Amino acid sequence: MIDLNALSKDQLIAMLAAAQAQPRAPSKLTCKVSAKGAVSVYGMGKWPVTLYRTQWERLLAPDTIKQISAFIAANVTLLTVKPATD
């Protein structure tokens, strides 16, 4: 264990910079069935994404995925990239 009180300000700043520079592995996605019978996907953010089966099927249909991907590509300069949350 490192005694942070014994380190200089420059050493602490260097440690912080090194920690921030390390890439984080994305959170593992997990799925659960909710109490109401929906599918909840955990690991995307702070809260799970919960949709009923028919909603997931509609969202994951090949045509819908192409449409969403095209929309993202067309608006890439307007979209914000949120860092992964762990």
PyMOL CGO cylinders between C-alpha atoms (Angstrom):
from pymol import cmd
from pymol.cgo import CYLINDER

trace = [
    CYLINDER, 0.00, 0.00, 0.00, 1.32, 3.43, -0.92, 0.3, 1, 1, 1, 1, 1, 1,
    CYLINDER, 1.32, 3.43, -0.92, 1.34, 6.17, 1.72, 0.3, 1, 1, 1, 1, 1, 1,
    CYLINDER, 1.34, 6.17, 1.72, -0.08, 9.08, -0.27, 0.3, 1, 1, 1, 1, 1, 1,
    CYLINDER, -0.08, 9.08, -0.27, 0.80, 11.52, 2.54, 0.3, 1, 1, 1, 1, 1, 1,
    CYLINDER, 0.80, 11.52, 2.54, 4.49, 10.78, 1.98, 0.3, 1, 1, 1, 1, 1, 1,
    CYLINDER, 4.49, 10.78, 1.98, 4.39, 11.69, -1.72, 0.3, 1, 1, 1, 1, 1, 1,
    CYLINDER, 4.39, 11.69, -1.72, 5.07, 15.12, -3.15, 0.3, 1, 1, 1, 1, 1, 1,
    CYLINDER, 5.07, 15.12, -3.15, 2.48, 17.05, -5.15, 0.3, 1, 1, 1, 1, 1, 1,
    CYLINDER, 2.48, 17.05, -5.15, 4.40, 16.30, -8.37, 0.3, 1, 1, 1, 1, 1, 1,
    CYLINDER, 4.40, 16.30, -8.37, 4.48, 12.58, -7.57, 0.3, 1, 1, 1, 1, 1, 1,
    CYLINDER, 4.48, 12.58, -7.57, 0.73, 12.58, -6.92, 0.3, 1, 1, 1, 1, 1, 1,
    CYLINDER, 0.73, 12.58, -6.92, 0.06, 14.41, -10.20, 0.3, 1, 1, 1, 1, 1, 1,
    CYLINDER, 0.06, 14.41, -10.20, 2.26, 11.90, -12.05, 0.3, 1, 1, 1, 1, 1, 1,
    CYLINDER, 2.26, 11.90, -12.05, 0.41, 8.97, -10.46, 0.3, 1, 1, 1, 1, 1, 1,
    CYLINDER, 0.41, 8.97, -10.46, -2.95, 10.48, -11.39, 0.3, 1, 1, 1, 1, 1, 1,
    CYLINDER, -2.95, 10.48, -11.39, -1.84, 11.10, -14.99, 0.3, 1, 1, 1, 1, 1, 1,
    CYLINDER, -1.84, 11.10, -14.99, -0.56, 7.52, -15.28, 0.3, 1, 1, 1, 1, 1, 1,
    CYLINDER, -0.56, 7.52, -15.28, -3.81, 6.11, -13.92, 0.3, 1, 1, 1, 1, 1, 1,
    CYLINDER, -3.81, 6.11, -13.92, -5.89, 8.21, -16.33, 0.3, 1, 1, 1, 1, 1, 1,
    CYLINDER, -5.89, 8.21, -16.33, -3.73, 7.16, -19.29, 0.3, 1, 1, 1, 1, 1, 1,
    CYLINDER, -3.73, 7.16, -19.29, -4.39, 3.47, -18.73, 0.3, 1, 1, 1, 1, 1, 1,
    CYLINDER, -4.39, 3.47, -18.73, -7.19, 2.21, -20.99, 0.3, 1, 1, 1, 1, 1, 1,
    CYLINDER, -7.19, 2.21, -20.99, -10.15, 0.74, -19.17, 0.3, 1, 1, 1, 1, 1, 1,
    CYLINDER, -10.15, 0.74, -19.17, -11.70, -2.49, -20.30, 0.3, 1, 1, 1, 1, 1, 1,
    CYLINDER, -11.70, -2.49, -20.30, -15.35, -2.01, -21.19, 0.3, 1, 1, 1, 1, 1, 1,
    CYLINDER, -15.35, -2.01, -21.19, -17.88, -3.35, -18.74, 0.3, 1, 1, 1, 1, 1, 1,
    CYLINDER, -17.88, -3.35, -18.74, -19.15, -6.81, -19.45, 0.3, 1, 1, 1, 1, 1, 1,
    CYLINDER, -19.15, -6.81, -19.45, -22.74, -6.81, -20.65, 0.3, 1, 1, 1, 1, 1, 1,
    CYLINDER, -22.74, -6.81, -20.65, -25.10, -9.07, -18.77, 0.3, 1, 1, 1, 1, 1, 1,
    CYLINDER, -25.10, -9.07, -18.77, -28.77, -9.83, -19.32, 0.3, 1, 1, 1, 1, 1, 1,
    CYLINDER, -28.77, -9.83, -19.32, -31.51, -10.64, -16.84, 0.3, 1, 1, 1, 1, 1, 1,
    CYLINDER, -31.51, -10.64, -16.84, -35.24, -11.16, -17.02, 0.3, 1, 1, 1, 1, 1, 1,
    CYLINDER, -35.24, -11.16, -17.02, -36.99, -8.42, -15.05, 0.3, 1, 1, 1, 1, 1, 1,
    CYLINDER, -36.99, -8.42, -15.05, -39.83, -9.01, -12.60, 0.3, 1, 1, 1, 1, 1, 1,
    CYLINDER, -39.83, -9.01, -12.60, -42.29, -7.94, -15.32, 0.3, 1, 1, 1, 1, 1, 1,
    CYLINDER, -42.29, -7.94, -15.32, -40.84, -10.33, -17.91, 0.3, 1, 1, 1, 1, 1, 1,
    CYLINDER, -40.84, -10.33, -17.91, -38.71, -7.86, -19.87, 0.3, 1, 1, 1, 1, 1, 1,
    CYLINDER, -38.71, -7.86, -19.87, -35.05, -8.19, -20.83, 0.3, 1, 1, 1, 1, 1, 1,
    CYLINDER, -35.05, -8.19, -20.83, -32.69, -5.93, -18.87, 0.3, 1, 1, 1, 1, 1, 1,
    CYLINDER, -32.69, -5.93, -18.87, -29.17, -5.38, -20.23, 0.3, 1, 1, 1, 1, 1, 1,
    CYLINDER, -29.17, -5.38, -20.23, -26.62, -4.26, -17.63, 0.3, 1, 1, 1, 1, 1, 1,
    CYLINDER, -26.62, -4.26, -17.63, -23.20, -2.73, -18.30, 0.3, 1, 1, 1, 1, 1, 1,
    CYLINDER, -23.20, -2.73, -18.30, -24.19, -0.02, -20.80, 0.3, 1, 1, 1, 1, 1, 1,
    CYLINDER, -24.19, -0.02, -20.80, -24.30, 2.74, -18.20, 0.3, 1, 1, 1, 1, 1, 1,
    CYLINDER, -24.30, 2.74, -18.20, -25.38, 3.47, -14.67, 0.3, 1, 1, 1, 1, 1, 1,
    CYLINDER, -25.38, 3.47, -14.67, -28.84, 1.99, -15.20, 0.3, 1, 1, 1, 1, 1, 1,
    CYLINDER, -28.84, 1.99, -15.20, -29.92, -1.09, -17.14, 0.3, 1, 1, 1, 1, 1, 1,
    CYLINDER, -29.92, -1.09, -17.14, -31.59, -0.83, -20.54, 0.3, 1, 1, 1, 1, 1, 1,
    CYLINDER, -31.59, -0.83, -20.54, -34.89, -2.70, -20.18, 0.3, 1, 1, 1, 1, 1, 1,
    CYLINDER, -34.89, -2.70, -20.18, -37.21, -3.54, -23.07, 0.3, 1, 1, 1, 1, 1, 1,
    CYLINDER, -37.21, -3.54, -23.07, -39.81, -6.22, -23.69, 0.3, 1, 1, 1, 1, 1, 1,
    CYLINDER, -39.81, -6.22, -23.69, -38.94, -9.05, -26.08, 0.3, 1, 1, 1, 1, 1, 1,
    CYLINDER, -38.94, -9.05, -26.08, -40.88, -7.56, -29.00, 0.3, 1, 1, 1, 1, 1, 1,
    CYLINDER, -40.88, -7.56, -29.00, -39.11, -4.22, -28.52, 0.3, 1, 1, 1, 1, 1, 1,
    CYLINDER, -39.11, -4.22, -28.52, -35.68, -5.92, -28.55, 0.3, 1, 1, 1, 1, 1, 1,
    CYLINDER, -35.68, -5.92, -28.55, -36.66, -7.90, -31.66, 0.3, 1, 1, 1, 1, 1, 1,
    CYLINDER, -36.66, -7.90, -31.66, -37.71, -4.71, -33.43, 0.3, 1, 1, 1, 1, 1, 1,
    CYLINDER, -37.71, -4.71, -33.43, -34.54, -2.88, -32.35, 0.3, 1, 1, 1, 1, 1, 1,
    CYLINDER, -34.54, -2.88, -32.35, -32.22, -5.74, -33.33, 0.3, 1, 1, 1, 1, 1, 1,
    CYLINDER, -32.22, -5.74, -33.33, -33.83, -6.46, -36.71, 0.3, 1, 1, 1, 1, 1, 1,
    CYLINDER, -33.83, -6.46, -36.71, -31.22, -6.20, -39.52, 0.3, 1, 1, 1, 1, 1, 1,
    CYLINDER, -31.22, -6.20, -39.52, -33.06, -3.32, -41.25, 0.3, 1, 1, 1, 1, 1, 1,
    CYLINDER, -33.06, -3.32, -41.25, -33.33, -1.37, -38.00, 0.3, 1, 1, 1, 1, 1, 1,
    CYLINDER, -33.33, -1.37, -38.00, -29.63, -1.88, -37.21, 0.3, 1, 1, 1, 1, 1, 1,
    CYLINDER, -29.63, -1.88, -37.21, -28.72, -0.60, -40.71, 0.3, 1, 1, 1, 1, 1, 1,
    CYLINDER, -28.72, -0.60, -40.71, -30.99, 2.42, -40.24, 0.3, 1, 1, 1, 1, 1, 1,
    CYLINDER, -30.99, 2.42, -40.24, -29.51, 3.29, -36.83, 0.3, 1, 1, 1, 1, 1, 1,
    CYLINDER, -29.51, 3.29, -36.83, -25.94, 2.74, -38.07, 0.3, 1, 1, 1, 1, 1, 1,
    CYLINDER, -25.94, 2.74, -38.07, -26.56, 5.00, -41.07, 0.3, 1, 1, 1, 1, 1, 1,
    CYLINDER, -26.56, 5.00, -41.07, -28.04, 7.67, -38.80, 0.3, 1, 1, 1, 1, 1, 1,
    CYLINDER, -28.04, 7.67, -38.80, -25.00, 7.52, -36.49, 0.3, 1, 1, 1, 1, 1, 1,
    CYLINDER, -25.00, 7.52, -36.49, -22.61, 7.72, -39.45, 0.3, 1, 1, 1, 1, 1, 1,
    CYLINDER, -22.61, 7.72, -39.45, -24.48, 10.71, -40.90, 0.3, 1, 1, 1, 1, 1, 1,
    CYLINDER, -24.48, 10.71, -40.90, -24.43, 12.54, -37.56, 0.3, 1, 1, 1, 1, 1, 1,
    CYLINDER, -24.43, 12.54, -37.56, -21.05, 11.47, -36.17, 0.3, 1, 1, 1, 1, 1, 1,
    CYLINDER, -21.05, 11.47, -36.17, -19.86, 15.09, -35.86, 0.3, 1, 1, 1, 1, 1, 1,
    CYLINDER, -19.86, 15.09, -35.86, -22.89, 16.00, -33.74, 0.3, 1, 1, 1, 1, 1, 1,
    CYLINDER, -22.89, 16.00, -33.74, -22.78, 13.00, -31.41, 0.3, 1, 1, 1, 1, 1, 1,
    CYLINDER, -22.78, 13.00, -31.41, -21.01, 12.89, -28.07, 0.3, 1, 1, 1, 1, 1, 1,
    CYLINDER, -21.01, 12.89, -28.07, -18.90, 9.93, -27.03, 0.3, 1, 1, 1, 1, 1, 1,
    CYLINDER, -18.90, 9.93, -27.03, -19.48, 9.07, -23.40, 0.3, 1, 1, 1, 1, 1, 1,
    CYLINDER, -19.48, 9.07, -23.40, -16.64, 7.31, -21.57, 0.3, 1, 1, 1, 1, 1, 1,
    CYLINDER, -16.64, 7.31, -21.57, -17.40, 3.81, -20.36, 0.3, 1, 1, 1, 1, 1, 1,
    CYLINDER, -17.40, 3.81, -20.36, -18.67, 3.59, -16.81, 0.3, 1, 1, 1, 1, 1, 1,
    CYLINDER, -18.67, 3.59, -16.81, -17.60, 0.81, -14.52, 0.3, 1, 1, 1, 1, 1, 1,
]
cmd.load_cgo(trace, "trace")
